[in-house]
Amino acid sequence: MAMGINKARFWLGLLLGLLLVLATLSLGEAWLTFALASAALAMAGLAIWLAWWRERKQRLKRQALRNDRVTDLPGRVLLERHLQRFMDDAYAVSLYYLAFDALRHLRAQFGVECADLAAQGIAERLRDTCGGVCYPARLSDDVFVVMASGAQDPLAMAARYQEMLHAPIEVHGVPHRLEPRIGVAVSPEHGKTPTALLQAAQDAADQVLASAGAEPQLFELDLLKTSERRRFLAETLADALEQEAPFFELYLQPQYRLANRQLVGAEALIRWQHDTFGTISPGEFIPVAEASHQIVPLDEKVFNTMLAWLARHELPHTQSLVWAVNLSIRHFDDQRFTDWLLERCQHYGVPPQCIELEVTEHVATQDLSQVRQIMRILRLHGFGLVLDDFGAGYTSLRFLKELPFTKVKLDKVYIDAIAEDERSQLLVKGIIDLARGLGLTVVAEGIETQEQMDVLRGLGCPVGQGYLLGRPRPVESFLWRLSQRQETPLARSARTH
């Protein structure tokens, strides 16, 4: 911008000088001296501008060759030069691309100073881990890179970085978990130039999104197309979350007491209608939000939207209903989470007793002492706590005993074969009896046939949801059905049999 202004000034001065010269041709010698002086001034201005331009280029070049001002780590130019030297000497090089998506959200929520302090903490850990045998650098605000030479196992080394960065980083006394997506590329297999190797490592980090997990990924060409879609989805999701209005449509799926077909509540679900991709299922974009550390703001927007809908509609005939909202395990890293939930409920005038918070079995991978503390506070304030997808792989009896859940939702895998598989029936019966002994209510999800329904009712399962009982509906359609007090298809079919 400044360069453009100086160019404009130069051409304006030159034009004025030419006009003055033309004026002297008609006004005589008196103006000749003045015109020459003006021309000299214009030339002096040009010389000053050229000197300033050269100095600016030199200053930018020096800045590029200096370390990052926040972390004092080398920047992109120094990293590429270091890479090039090793490649020229035919050394094998492993490149670790660490994308800290959480840093971007930290900057947006708490400011640049907070994000800079967190970045300094990351840089300190990388220096301690490298110990002079590798080369850490900062590529951009949210991306760090580590270059290592030698024949070490690259994925084992990446796992070491992941473990080192797992513990929260404290900023002004507040812990923040900033786990990165780690992509790994190796030369010369994945790139023979610094630019190509950096791009391969970035693509590998994007493959973490494609894998719907958090494990470091080694670059694979076959997964590139999928990772590019996931990366585009993550970028689009970030833009959508910055908008004030929700980008998704809120749906509700009803839950019924199986013994008397009484409506007891509903689970909040979301659908994303994308301009480019069309309808995107939650099964695709929720893992992207998890892997790109955007799940917390997404959950918060869903929670706000649900509470705002409840606040807009007076539902006197549904005061006993409970409304379930899904939450990520990442919320349990933040001690302020309970205060935020309470503040939102107070803001919308919705009592916590009307809200159930659903978490998956992955919560067992968190610090159980902290999870227990947060859950107990939530229960004291009246929130219901639901263990979703029970039996998918992580749950232990100790886990069920120690955490104050109020409900357990049976994973659909138990329901699919329950009508014809005696072993599934025995398992479900055992879970129902165990839950009853622990004071928990069992919810069977994924009920799709009348046979499944009959078996579950015979086993004593108290609550269920599924397509047989009611498909997810947009909230306004769900509200209309409530106001009409229409019977469910299940009730009608039961009367006709």
Secondary structure as UniProt FT lines:
FT   HELIX           2..27
FT   HELIX           29..65
FT   TURN            69..71
FT   HELIX           76..88
FT   TURN            89..90
FT   STRAND          93..99
FT   HELIX           101..110
FT   HELIX           112..130
FT   TURN            131..132
FT   STRAND          134..140
FT   TURN            141..142
FT   STRAND          143..149
FT   HELIX           154..164
FT   TURN            165..166
FT   STRAND          169..171
FT   TURN            172..173
FT   STRAND          174..176
FT   STRAND          181..187
FT   TURN            188..189
FT   HELIX           194..210
FT   TURN            211..212
FT   STRAND          217..218
FT   HELIX           221..223
FT   HELIX           224..242
FT   STRAND          249..257
FT   TURN            258..261
FT   STRAND          262..274
FT   TURN            275..277
FT   STRAND          278..280
FT   HELIX           282..291
FT   TURN            292..293
FT   HELIX           295..312
FT   HELIX           316..318
FT   TURN            319..320
FT   STRAND          322..326
FT   HELIX           329..333
FT   TURN            335..336
FT   HELIX           337..348
FT   HELIX           352..354
FT   STRAND          355..360
FT   HELIX           361..365
FT   HELIX           368..380
FT   TURN            381..382
FT   STRAND          384..390
FT   HELIX           397..402
FT   STRAND          407..410
FT   HELIX           412..416
FT   TURN            417..420
FT   HELIX           422..437
FT   TURN            438..439
FT   STRAND          441..445
FT   HELIX           450..458
FT   TURN            459..460
FT   STRAND          463..465
FT   TURN            467..469
FT   STRAND          473..474
FT   HELIX           475..484
FT   HELIX           489..496
//
